[in-house]
Structure formats: structure tokens, C-alpha cells
């Protein structure tokens, strides 16, 4: 027996639509002959969707491979040929077409294996023999080429280091070839052994941007995943020399150096983890020491005068990625403690810097935010109160050292440092605010005549206002000051910041409709002014960012949300700003979108508890009338129409440290809200939402990963996964989906994950293997016993599709388990959909493993009545599955066939066999014919088995 489609068994006779499949195949062949390869592809695809037999499927996939070869899409040609071979391992045409595709893709070693198989199947075929000879010649040529690589490497360096070749096309080509060669491990080893690192050092010393880029990119290939070459490279170039390249003015060179250092970090960290034994250990004595030297140099770079702002940002990015533990499960946070002791003051110096005055460090708009992120990660990585107290002490001593004895400039730097802490480890920021004189200085400097001083003070006031501990003090003492600044200042940069401070205070009640800080209509006026500034492209992006900050707070108010989503110009400006180089805006944009889509966690309060709270005269939060589901859905539609998915996709792609785990979680929440309605999911997929969700589901907070995984599940359920996640991306979806099967996830998340995995399991054996590798089967089996009928049914359907894999069949065949019993019992349940899933799995398993047929009578005494109920079902699909199971059992054993023929099954099959031509009648007739062959029944007058002619 064979089965077609997810859980849909098909009997041995021709499947329904077989003639249509044949007709479409012929039509496709004619289009192919006429050169209409696209048209032929479409027709073959239609034929595949009509329930073609495995043999027909093999032919159709083989024909599709031929079309893709003609269209020069060799990746798809290989995929289609592989599908044909999966259906029929001896399909010589499919093997030949796959070899052609592999040859074009440069995978000669795999192509030759397919050709050798073709020749073994058809030894006299001259086409195959000639192709094998040709590819053999290509392989020999490749070997000769690799043997001459040493000479080529030397030649490339001669061209690059020749001063006469400056700026020539020859030089450019040599640098490209060098980078490409280094990407392959064999090529990287050739360069390394050809004195390559010393020669690359000479390229770096030229100071020419193009040559430096070529050298850095080649070094990436040499160091990637190779600890011994990495340390040897550092010993030749010098750690200080490599780190110093980060600080150059050329952004491309600085980024290339950042990439190289990241590769070096990864190699050294892997060395620390493995402990280095044997051959590698002899070369690398202490990778931990090398790691600390590298980090120490990065910390030094942070405070060096002359280093570019971009270089400083890149150094902070590397420290963020390399220093804190990846997981709290790792007990060792010694590197974090070392960095705090050695470099906390240097990080605070960047965080407290003021942009662009003479003598100060060069910083970008993102430098201080990057410093805040690093400080926050370091603080979060601390494990005990003593470690945290040391962090606080170092921060407070640094702030005091500037606040006392350095005049006004020192006070400004101290206040700026407090702002940096408030945006990062806010606990440390709050403690710094309580230092004697700090808050008073902030309030007094807000009234300064100097714009730079006002900016520093107002920003500190804004960041302090966001912390509940200080909000009451500022509400009492700072609101009048902020209002005065907003109304009287002639500078937009001051007014917009004062406005944000008012926005923060005005939104102190969050989504609680009953807690409003300002008079009716004030928040709408503030929001209108924020939108006005946001849309004013004459204002610099650094200042417009504050308008988004204001909206991030004001959009807690549903009236503000409604006006905001109606303002197309404001939405467009918001999305454009999210794509700008001003990366510190990302969190504010994400926060505003979470508010507009109501994608924060909200639990409906228990009515009894509400009444009790009212009786006790306690405050009860109220929901705004415009936050009801209907309003939220309408806002989601407007955001989708404005292009929110494209903007969020760009936000996810950013490499900036500002894309923190908290920011990722906010984006995950918004994506989940956007895919809530089935009709919106196509828009999300079309704008790249599926691709953006994958990194969100694999990295970030636990909550964020779960929300992103649930959004992926919703997309996988309702759209074609192969189109939503093309190519290799589809295999990345499996792990997030399996994570939703854990018991700490909700029932809805479990259900959606099971449905999505069912779809994936029905696509290909490779996907089924990926699901098995992620250890999903035990969890899916557990949900087959779930009380909730929808979860139980989804788990059974998923298991049915997974049963196409040999490993799952082995589980059912293993002795001493009740898996088969459960499927048999579920085939007799009242829930028709559950019966259909279980019966489909039973039909498939008994087809693939005939030995299971003899076990069915052993698992339950009710097996016969369950089978009879399937055969008598008014539902055609259930009846079909029943007849397939019966046929498999009859074919498996004469003894089982005898048991069936002595029961009412014989009479039922006789009636079914005389019905209108269908898969059911064909399967029933095949059962009776086999019984006649066994001699269990006699043929009737028409030559077929019948109830009246039982021989027993």
C-alpha cells in the first residue's frame, strides 16, 4: 500500500483523477516540446495536486526538473530531481537530470555519483558514458588547479603589492580572487602556509582602503572556526594593531575590522570552552589570556582621542557580543567581573560624553545608547548582591569624581552619565540620582541660557521621569518647569524634549483609562505636536527621534492611537525614521506599535475580584472603550496598509546593539498581533514578515521568542510553507515550532504548533527528519492523550504524517508499547475528525509495515467492530480508510483474512464492491479477490468473491 498526501491513504487501484493526471502530463509534454517551459511547469504542478500515484509523481517531478534545467534554475532542478528519486530510486532519467544540475552548481563530486549510478543501471547508454568521461576530466582539472594554487597565491600578492599596479583592474581582480579563495578552508590553509599573514600585513600597512578591505576579508577566511590560525595571526599582526584598525575614519574598513574581530572572538571563546587538547593545544597555550588581551585593547580604544565615532561604536558592539554570558545557566561570569573592574570607568566615559565639543571623544548619535546597552548587559550578568554593590560603588565614585571639583563642565558630564545609566541599568541610575546635589543641579540647569546645558539637563529629567521611583517627585517639582520650557523656549531641540517629559508624566497611568494626569484633551494636543515634529523633515533625525519617544508614551491613550493610525504622513515618517542611521529610535518605534496594536499582555479581570475591590474602595483599572477588539483590528488593518511589515523587517535586520532583547520582544508582540486575522497573513508574508520572524524566534527573551514562534505557527498553518519560507529557510522554522510544544506554553500555542508541524511533516522526508531530530515525537505523543479534543486531534494528525518516516514506523513496531492500540481505539471515537486522522495513520502504517496487521487483533477485543464501523461509515473518507486497512490486513496474512471473512466484514465488503466505481469499491473488490486467491471464499457468478460463497 502507498499513501498520498498528509494522512490520506490511497488504495492499490488507480487513484481518482488518474486520467486527469495523465491528460495534464501529456499537455505539459506538448508545451515542453514547443519551448514553453514556464507553461509546462504550471501544468505539471496542477497534475501533482490531483492526487497522482507515486509513480506519476516521480515522472512529474522529473519533468519539472527538465523544465528548470531549460530555465537555468539549477537549484530547483536538483530539488525536483531529488523528489523524483525519493519516489523511485531507480529513475535513471531523474538521476541524469540531477547530475546535470549538480554539475552546473559546481558540485562535481556529487554529480559523478549520480552518473555512475546511471551507467550501472544502463551500461550501454553512450550519453551516460560520455557525460561521465566529461565530468571526470573536469574533476582532474580541478585537482590540477588546486595543486597550482600556491603559485596563484604568490602571483596575487605580487600584483597587490606592486606599486606600478595601483588602481588597476588587474589589482582589483586579484584582491577579489584572494577573498574568494580564503572562504574555502583549503584555500585559507594555502594562503596561511604561503606566508600569507605577513603579506596581508603589508597590505594593511599601505593605508589604501581597497587593499585594507581585501586584507581584512581574507583574514576573516583564515581565522574562521580555526583557533590555531587565529592565534598565529594575532601573534604576527599584533592584537593592538588589529584593534586599532577599528578606529579609522573609513566606515567600510572599520566594519570589516569589526567582522574580523568577531570571528577572532568566536574562535578564542571556542578554544576556552573546549580546553584545547592534543595538536591544537600545543599551539594555543591559554586562549583565555588571548581573549583578555583582546578585550583589554578594546576597552583602551574606547577612550583614545583620535578614534572615529564609528570605530568607538564598533568596539562597544564587540564588547556587548563577547563579554556577558550567553545564558544564565552558564555558571562562569568571571569575564564580566574582570571587564567591570578593568573598564567600567572607560564605558561610563563614553556614556557621559557630550557630542562634538572640542577636546571631547568623537561619538555618534548611537554611541551613548550603545554604552547604556553594554552597561545594562554587564549589570544583568551579575549573580549576587556583593557583585551588584561593587558595580554601584564604581558608578557612584565615577559620578562624584566629576560632580565635585570640575565646575560646570564636570557637573554636565556627571549628569550625562546618570542619563546613560537610567537608560541602561536603571537601578544604578536611580541610586546615582539620589547622590547629593544631582537632582537639584538637573532642575536648575533646565533654566540655563545655554542650549547645550539645557539639553543635558532636560534629557536627564526625561529619563528620570520614566522611573516610578522619581516620577512623583518630578510630577510635583518638574511639570511646571517642563511646561515653561515647552511654551517659552525658541529652540525646537529644547521644546521637543520638554514635550517628551510631559508625555512621560502624562502617561503615568499606562492603559488605565481612569488614571489621567492632565486635563481632558491635553494628551491629544501633545500627540498632535509630536506628529507635527515627526513629519517635519527639516529637523534633524536626532531631534525627531524625541517626537517618537513622546508618541511611545502618549499612545497608551486609545484616543491618541486612533488619531495616529489615521495620520498617513505621520506613519510614513515613523517608518522612514526607523530605517535611518538613528538606531536609538528603534525601541520607541516598537513601543508605539505595541501600544497601537494592543499587543502587550492583558488579562481580563475576574468580575468577582473587581466587585470585591470596589467594595474595599481599592482602585480598579479601566479599559478605554476604543481599546475593544473591533477598534484594535481596524488599527492593525491601517498599519498593514501603511507598510508596517516592511519597516519592521528592516528593524529586525539591523546589526546595532540598540536592537536589544527587549526591543526584539516588542517586535515579536507586534508581529503576533498582525497575523492574528487569517486574511492579513498573506500581506505579512508578501512584505517579508516570515523571514523577519525567524531571527526573532531564535534569539531574545523567552517571551519574545515564544510570541515570534506562535506568529510563525499561524503563518505555517494557513499559507504554503514552501512559499512563505523558501529554500533552506523552511528547515529553520521547525525548532521554534517545537519549542511551543513545551508544557509551559498555553493550550492555544500547543495546538497551533501541532497544526503547523502537521503541514511541514506532509511536505518532505527531510522535514520529517528535522522534526525527529528536534525530539518532537515524545511531546506529540503526549498531546495525543490530551483532554482537549482539538489538541488531541491535532497531535494525532501530526503523528499520522510523521508515520511516513521509517523511524516513527519502528516506534510503532517496537514491542511493549501501546501506540498502535491508541490509533485503533481512536479510529472508533465519536469525534469524526479524530477518527479520520487515526484511521489515516492506521492505513499508512499497515501499508508500510504489514507486520502490524497481525498485531491489531491483539491490542483490543473491539478491533473488529471498530473496523466494521469504519466500513459502514456514511463519510466516504472514513470508509476509504477502513477498506484500505482491511485490504492491508487481508494481504498480510491468510489467517487474518480468514477471521475477517468469517465475520460481517465479508458481507459489508461484498456490498461495497458492487457500488459505484470509486476508491472504496476498488479496495473492497481487491479484498474479496485476495480472499478468493486464498481459497477462503468462492467466486460468484461474475467471477468475483461474494458473501454467499464462503468456503468455510
N, C-alpha and C positions, 0 to 999 in steps of 0.2 A: 504493500500500500504506500502511496505517496500522499503528501498533503500540500495544498496550495494556499498561500496567504496565511495571515496570523490566526491560527486556531481553526481554520476552515478545511476539514478533511474532504478529499475528493476520491471517489471510487475508481476502481480499475478501468471500467469502460470510459469512453470518451467524455470529457467534461462538457458542461453546457457551453455553448458558444464556440465549440471546436471548429465548426465550419466557418464561423465568422473570423476566427483567428487565422485559419488557412487563407481565407479570402484577402484579409488585410496584409498578410505576409506576401502574397503574390503581388498585391498592389504596390507594396513597398519595394519589391524587387524590380518592378517595372520603372518606378521613379528613380531607383538607383541606376538602372541601365541608361536612363535618359540624362543622368548627371544631376538630378535634383536630390542632393544628399540630405538637405535640411528637411525636405518633404518626406523622404524615405524614413528619416529618424522619427518624425512625428507619427507616421503610420505604424511603425514597429512598436512605438511606445503605447499607442492605442491598443494594439494586439496584446501586449503584455498585461494590460488592465482588464482583459476579458476572461481571466481565469485559465490561461493556457497551461497545458500539461508541462511537466519538467522538460520533456524532450523538445517541445515547441519553444519553451522559454530559453533553452540553450541556443537554439537556432536564431531566435530573435535577438538575444544579446550578442551573438556572434555577428549578425548582420549590422547591428548598431555599431559594433567595433569597426566594421569595414567603412561605415559612413564617417566615423570620427577620424579614421586614417586619411580618408579623402579630404576631410576638412582641416587636416593637420592639427587636430586637438589630441595629442598623443597620450596625455594623462587619462582622458576619458576613454580613449580606445583601449588602453590597458585595463581600466576598471571593467568595461563591458566584456572584454575577452575573458577576464578572470571570473566574472559571473557565469559566463557560458561554461567554463571549465569546471566551476563549482557544481554545476548541474550535470555535466557529462565530462568526466576526466579524460576520456579518450577522443574528444572532439579535436581532430587534427587541424581543422581549419581555424578554430579558435586559438589553438596553441601557436599556429603560424602567425596569426594576426597579432597576438600578444608579443611575439618575438619581434615583429616589425616595429610595434610601438616602443618596446623597451630599447631597441637599437637606436631609434630616433631620440629617445630620452637620455642616451649615453650610458645605459646600464647594460653593458655588453656581456658581463658575466652571467646575468640572469637571462638575457636573450639567447645565449648559446645553449643554456639548459633546455629551453623550450624547443629549440631547433633540433637538438639531439633526440628529444622525445618524439618529434615529428618523424625524423629519419628512422627511429626504431619501429614506429607504427607503420610507416610506408617506406621501406628500404630502397625501393626502385624509383622513388619520386625525384626526378632530376632538379626540380625547382628547389626542393628542400636541401639537396646535396650542394647545389651551387650557393645557396644562402649561407649554409654552414661554412663553406670554404671562405666566402667573403668576410664573414664576421670573425673567423679565425685569423684572417690577415689583419683585420682592424685591431684585434687584441694584441697581436705581435707588434704592431706599430705603436700601440700604447705603451707596451713594455719597453720598446726601444726609446720612446720619448722620455719615459721616466728615468731610464738609465742615463740619458743625456741631460737630465735636469740640473746636475751640478754645474755643467758648462753654461747652461742658460741662466742660472742664478748669478754666476760670476759676470756674465755678459750684461744682465740687467743692472747690476750695481755699477759696472763700468760706465754705462750710459748715464745713470743717475748722478754719478759723481764727477762726470766730465764737464768742466766749466764751459766748454765750447757748445754743449748741447742745451744751454739754458733756454727754457721756454719752448722747446721744440716739441712737435707732435710725437716724435720718437721717444722723448723723455717721459711724456705723459703716458704713453702706451706701456713703457717699461714699468712705471710705478703701479699701473693698474694690474699688470701681469703678476707683479710681486705680491700684491694684496690677495689676488685670487689664489695664487699658489699656496699662500700661508693658511688659507681656510681649510685645506685638507691636511690632516695630521702628518701624512707622509711628506707633503711639500714643506710644512712648517719645520719638520725634522731636517730636511735637506738644507733649508736656509740656515737653521741653527748650527748645523755641523760645518757649513761653509763659511764660518767666521761671520755669520750674518748679523749678530747683535752689535759687534764692533763697527761694521759697515753702516748699520742703521743709526748708530750713534753719530757717525759723521754726517748723515742726512739731517739729523736733528740739529746738529751744530751749525748748519748752513743758515738757519733762521728763515728760510723760504717757506711760506705757508704750505704750498703744494707738496714739497718734499717732506715737510714735517708730518703732514697728514698721512702720506704714503707710509712713512716710517712707523707712525703710531698704530695705524691699522694693520700693518704687517706684524708688529709686536703683539697685537691682540691675538692673532692666529698662533703665534709662537707660545704664548703663555696660557691660552685657553685650556683649562682642565689638565694642566701638566705642571705639577709642583716643582720638579727639579729644574725644568727650563725656566720657570718663573723666578726662582731664587738666583739662578745663574745670570739671568737677565738683569735683575736688580743689582747684583754684585758688579756687573760690567758698567751699567749706566749710572748706578748710584741712586739710592732711594730719594735723596734730596733733589737730584736732577730731574727725575720723573715728576715728582710732586710740583716742582717749580713751573713746569710747563702749563699746569692748570692756570697760573696767574697771568698768562699772556693776554694781550688785548684781542687777538683774533678769536672770535667766538667758536668757529669750527674747530680750530686747533685745541682750544680749551675743552670742548666737548669730547673730542677724540681722546685726549689725555684722561678725561674723566672715565670714559669707557674702558680704557686700558687699565686704570687703577681699580676699577670694579672687578675686572677679570682677575687681576692680581690678588685682590682681597679674597675672592671666591676660592682661588687655588690655595692660598695660605690657610684659610679657615678650614678647608677640606683636609689639609695636612694636620692641623691641630686636632681635628675630630678623629682622624684615623690613627694618629700617634706615630705614623711612619715606621714601618719595619722593612728589613731587607734592603734591596737595591736603592729605593728612594731615600730610605733613612740614612744611608751612608752619605748622601749628598746634602740633605737638609737636616742639620743638627737640631735646630729649635725653631720651627715655623712660628711659634707663639712670640718669640723675640722679634722676628722679622715683622710680624703683624704690628707689634707695639711701636717699632721704629717708624713704620709707615704712618700709623695714626698720629704719632708724636709730630711728624713732619707736617701732616695736615693741620694739626692744631696750631703749629707755628705759623703756617701760611695765613691763618685767619686774621692775624693782627699785623701782618707785614705791610708796610707802606709800599705803594707801587704795584700791588697786586690788583688786577682788574675786578670790578664788582661781579662780573660773570664767573670769574675764577673762584672768588670767595663763595658764591652760591654753589658752585660745583663741589667745593670742599665740604660744605655743610651737607649737601646731598649724600656724598660718600659716607660721611660720619653717621648720618641717620640710618643708612642701609647697613653699615658694617658693625656698628658698636652694640646697640641693645640686643638682648636675646630675641630670637625669633618666636619663642614660645615660653610661657611661664613654667612649663613642665621641665625645661632645662634648668637644673639647679645652680648653674655657674653664671653669676653676673659680675665676675671679677673684672672683666674688661670695662664695664660701665663704671664701676667704682674707681678704677685707675684713671679713666678719662675725666671723671668729676674732680679727682684730686689734682690731675695734671693740667686740665684745660678748661674747667668751668669758667674761670675768670676771662679767658680768651673768647669763649662763646658769648658771655654777657657783654663783652666789649663790642662785639658785632651787633648784638641786640640793642645796645644802648647808643649806638652811633646815630648821628644826625646827618641826613643825606646832603652831600655836596659842599659843606663849608670848607674853607682852606685848612689843610693840616689834618683833616679827619680821614678815616678809612673810606675808600671808594666802595659804595654799596649800591645795589639796585633796589627797585621798588619791592622786590621779593625777599631781600636779604634778612630783614628783621623778622619776617614771618617764618622763614626757614630756621632761624635761630630759635624762635619760640617752639617750633615743632621738635627740634632736636632736644631742647631743654625738657619738654614735656615727655618725650620718649625716655630720656635718661631718668627722670623722676619716677615714671611708671615702672621702670625696671628695678627699682629699689625694693628690697624684700622685708625690711624691718624698720621700726621707729628710729633706731640709732642711725641707720643709713640716711633716713629722711631728715633727721635732725641735723646731721652733718651738712646736707645739701642746703637746708635753710640757713645755717650759720654762715656758710661760704657766700651765699647770695646777699645776706644782710650785711656782712662785713664789706663786701664789694660796694654795695649801695651807699653805706655810711662813709666809706673812704672818699667817694665823690661828693656826697652831700655836704660834708663838713670840710671846710678849708680850701675849697676850689672856687669859691664865689658863685656867681650866677651860672656860668658855663658848667660847673660841676653839678649844680642842682638840676639843670636841664638834662644832663647825661643820666643822673640818678633817676629822675622821673621817667625818662625814656626807657631805662632798664626795667623799672617797675611795670610799665606798659607791656614790655616784652614778656615778662613773667605772667602777667594777667592773661595774656593770650595763649600761654603755654601751660606750665604747672600753676594753675590759679591759686592753689593753696599757698604756694610760696609767694605769689603776687599779693594775696590778701595780707599775709604777715608783713610783707615789705611796706604796705600801705599804712600799717599801724606804727611804723617807726616814727619817732618823734619829729614833727615838723613836716613830714612828707605831704600829708593830705592838705595841710594849711597852705603849703607852697603851691600845690596844684591849683587850689581855689584862687589864690592871689595872682598867679601867673596868667590865669584866664583873662584878667583885666589888663594885661600888658599891652603897650602900644606897638611892640614888635611882633610881626606876623609869625616869625619862626618860634618865638617863645609861646605865643598863644596856641599854635598848632600842637606843640608838645604837650602843653597842659590840658587842652581840650580833649586830645586823644586819650590821655591818661584818665580823665574824668569819664569819658565814654566807656572805656574798658572796665573801669571800676563800677560803673552803673549796671553792668551786666551781671555782677556778682551779688547775690541776695544779701550777703552779709553787710555790704556797703550801701545797698540801694536806698534803705530807709534814711541813712544819714544824708545821702546826696539829694533825695527827694525833698528833704527838709531844708537843705542848705544850698543845693546847686541848681534847682529848677529855675529860680528867678534869674540866676546868673546866665544860664544857658538861653533862656528866653530873651534876655537883654542882648546877648551876643548875636542871636539869630536876627533880631529886629534891627539892631543898630550897626552891626559891622558892615563895612563896604566891600569886604573881601569874600568872594564865594567860597574860597577854601575854608574860611572860619565858619561862615554861616552854615555850610553843608554839614560840618562836623557837629556844630551846636544842635542842628536839627536831628542828627543821629542820636545824640544824647537824649533829646526829648523823646525820640521814637522809642528808645530802650525803656525809659521810665514810663512812657505811655502804654507799653505792652506788658507791664509787670504782672498783670493778671493772666497772661497767656491766652488760652482759648476760652477762659471763663467769662461768659457774657456779662455776668453780674458785677465783675470787678473792673471798673474803668477808672483810670487815674485822671483823665481830663474830661472837660465838658463835652456834651453831645456834638459831634461833627468835627471836633478838633483833630482826631486821628485821620479823618478823610482829608482835611486840609493839609496835614503834614505829608500824607501819602501823595497828594497831588503835587506838592512842591518837589518831593523826591523824584517822581516820574518826570517832572519838568527838567530837573538837572540831569537825570539819566539820559534823556533824549537829546540833550544839548552837546553835540559833538565838538563844539568849540572849546569845551572844558577838557582838561587832560584826563586820561583814564584813571590816574591815581586819585583824583578828586571825585570823579564819577563813581568810583568804587564805593565811596561812602554813601552815595544815594542808594545803592543796592543793600548796603548794611542796614540803612534805615527801613527799607521795604521788608527786609528779612524779619524785622521785629514787628512792623506795622501789619504785616499780613496774617498775624494771629487773629485780627479782626476780620470777620467774614464780609463786612461791607467793603473793606479795602480790597479783599481778594476779588470780589465781583467787579469792582471798577478796574482793577489791574488787568484781569484777563480780557476785558473789553477794549483795552488800550493797545491796539496792534503795534503802534510805534514804540511804546514802552517795552513790549515783549521782544520786539526785534532788536532794540537797543540792548536789552538784557542779554540776549543770546549772542550778539556780536561781542559784547564785553567779556562774556565767558570764554570766547575764543582768543582774546587778546593776550599780550605778554604779561598783563597784570594778573598773575595767577592767584594772588591773595584774595581775589574776588570769588573764587570757586565755592568756598563754604557758604558765603552769603547767598549766592545764586541757588545753591542746592537747598538751603534753608527756606528761601522764599517759595521754591517749587514744592517742597514738602508741605508747607502751610496751605498753598493753593489747592493741592490735591488731597489735603487731609490725610496724608499717609503716615502720620505719627500714630503711635499705639493709643487706642481709645477704647475703654471698656464701658459698656452701658451699665450705669449704677443699678444696684438691686433696689427696686421700688420700696421694699420694706425698710432697708437701711436708710433710704432718703427720708422716709416719714419719721423714722427714729431720730435722725439728725435734726430735722426741723423741730421736733418736739423738744430736743435738748438744746435748741437755739444755736446749733452749730452751722457754719457756713456750708452750703451745698452748691457745688459748681453747676453752672447752667450752660447749655449748648446754644450757640447762636442759631436762630431759625434758618439762616442762609447756609448753615453747615449740614443741613439734612442731605441724604444721599442724592436726591434729584439735582440739587444745586452743584454738588461735587462732580457728578457725572458730566453736567453741562460744562463746568470749568475744564475738566480733562479734555473734552472734545475741542475746546477752543485752544488749549495749549498744543494739542496734537496738530491742529490746523496751522498754528503759528510756527511749527518746526522744532518743537521742544526735543524730540528724539535726536535729531542731528546735532543739536547743541550739546546734549548730554553725552553723546557718543564721543565728541571732541574732548569734553571734560575728562572722560574716563581714560583717554589716550595720553593725557599729559604726564610727563615724567617728573613734574615738580613735587617737592616734598609737601607742598601745601595740600596735595591730594591725600589727606590723612585717612586713616581707617574710619574716623567719624564721618568725614566727608563722603567716603565710599558708601557708608551705611545710608546716608541721606539719599544718595543717588539710587541705591537699591530700592529704597522705600518708594521713591517716585516711579521707578520702572514698574514695580508691582502694581501700583495704582493705575498706571497707563494701560496695562494688559488685563485689567480686571474684566472689562467687557470684551466678549468674543469678537465683535465686529471691529474693534480697534486694533486687534493683534496684527492684522495684515499691514496696517500703516506702520506699526512699530518695527516689524521685520523689514519692510521696504526701506526704512530710513537707517538701517544698521543696528537696530536695538539688540538683535540676537547676538551679534558679535561683541557688543559692548557689555552685555550681561555676563559673559564667560569670565573675564578677569574679576568682576565684582563678586562672582560666586566662589572664586578660588582664593581670594585674598581680602582681608579686612576683619571687622568684628564678627563674632559669631552670629549676631542678629542680622547684620548686613549680608553675610554670606547666605544665610537661610532665606532672607527675603528675595535675594537675586536668584537663588536656586528655585524658589517657588515660581518666580516670573518665568524662568526657563521652562519649568514643567508646563505652565499654562500654554506657552508658545508651542512646545513639542506635542501637546495633546491635539491642538486644533489646526496646526499647519503641517505641511510636508517637511519633516525634519531634514531631509536631504537638501531642500532648497533654503530652509532657514539657517542651517549650519553647514554650508557647502564644504566639500573636501575633507581634510583631516579634522576640521573643527567639530564635526559631529561626534567624534570619539571623546572630545573634552567635556561634552555635556553629561556623560554618564556619571562621573564622580559626584558633581553637585546633586544630581537627582537621587543617587543612592544615599547621600547624606540626609535627605528628607525622610528616609525610612526609619531613622533612629527614634527611639521611644520618646525623646524629649520634644519631638515635633508634634504639631497638632494633627488631629484626625484628617482635616482637610488637606494638609500638606502631605500626609502619608498617602491619601487617596490619589492626589494629583501626580505624585511621584510614580505610583504604581501604573497609572494610566499612561504616563509619558514613557516609562520603561517598556510597557507593553508594545507601544508603537515602535520603539527602537529595536526591540527584540525581534520584531517581524520583518526587519529590513535586510539584515545580513548576518552570516555566521561570525564575522569579525566583531560586529557589535555585541552579539550574544557572548562572545568570549570576553569582551571588555567588561560586560556586566558581571560575568562569573568572576573575573579577576578582582573586581571591587568587593567581592564577598557579599553580594546582594542576596544570593539564593536562600540562606538561612533566615534572613529577615522577611523575604517574600513568603516563605513557608509559614512563618509565624503569623503573618497577617491573613493567611488562609483560614485561621481559626478565630479571627476577629468577630466580635458580636455584631458590629455594624455591617449590615448586609452589603452596602456599596463597596466598603473596603475589602470585605471577604471576596466579593465577586471580582474586583479589580486584581487582587492578588492571584486568584485562580486563572484569570485571563493571561496575566503576565507569565505565570508558570507554564501555561499551555504553549505560549510562543517560545519560551526558553527550552521546552522539551524537544525542540528541533536539534538541540546540541547533544552530542554524544555523552558529555559529562553529566548532564541532567538525566539522560536516559539511564546511565549507570546508577544514579542515585535511586531511581525507581526500581531498578532491577536488583539492587543490593538486598540481601536477606535481612530479616528482622526489622523492617520499617513499615509504617502504615501509610506511606504516601499514596500507593495505588488504592488502598481501601478508601481513603478520603475522596479521591476522584470518583470512585464508583458510587459512594454514598451521595456525593454532591450531584451526581447525574440523576438522582431520584428526588432532589429537593423541589419544593413548591416554587421557589424563585426561578422563573423561566430563563432569565439571563445567566444565572449561576449554573443552571443545568446545561445550557448551551456551551458555556466555557469549559465546564468539567468534561462533558461528553466529547467536545472537540479535542481536549487533551488526551482523553482515553483512546479516541480513534487514532490519533497520531502515534501515541506510544505503542499501541498494539500493532500498528503498521510497521514501526521501526524495530520493535523488539517483540517478535512472535512468542518468545518465552513467557511474556507477561500474560498472554491469553490463558494459559493453564493456571495462572495464579488468581485470576478473577473469581472463580468459584470458591476459592479458599478464603478470600478476605471477608466475605459476608454471605450469610444464608439468603439474603434478599436480592442477590445479584440478578437472578432470573427475572423476577418481577420488575426490577429497575430497567432491565434491557427491554422487556415487553412493553413497559410504559413508554420508552423512547420510540419503539417501533409503531406504537399506536397513537403517538402524539399528533395533534392537528397541525402543529408547527412543522413545516417542511424541513427546516434546518435541523431540528432535533431528530426528526425521522431519518434524515440523511445520515447524521452521525451514528444513530442506532444501527442502521443497516451496514454501515462501514465496520463498526465494532463487531457485529455478528459475522460478517464476511471474514474479517481477520481471525476470529475465533474458529470458524469452520475450517479455514485454510491451515491453521496452526496445528490442529490435531484431530484425528478421526474420532477419538474418544469424546472430546468436547463437542464435536459436530453431532455425535450420536445423542448426547444429552440434550442438545438444542432441538434435534429432530423428534425426540420423544415428548417434547413439551408443546405448549400452544404456539411457540415461535414458528413451528413448521406451517401451521395454518395461516398465521399472520403474514409470513413471507410469501406464501402462495397467493394470498390476496394482493399483496403489494406488487408482486411480479407481473400481475395482469393489468396493472393500472396504466395510465397514460405515460408515454415514454418520458423518462426523467432519470436523474442520477439515482433516485431511490429505487425505481423499478429495475434498473440495470444491476445495482448491487444485490437486490433481493434475488433476481434471476441467477446471478453468479453464485450465491449461497446454495440455491437449490441444485444448480448444475454440479457443484462440488460434492454435495450430498449424494447425488446420483453416481458420480465417479467413485465415491467410497463404497457404493452399494447399500447405502443406508435407506434410500428411497428408490422407487422405480419411476422411470419417466412416464408422464401421462401421454395421452394420445397425440399431443403436439410435439412429443419428444422432449418435454421439459419435466422437471420434478414437480410433484403435486402432493397435496395433503392426503389424497385418497390412496396413494400408492406407497405408503410407508412399509418397508420390508420387515420391520420388527413387529 
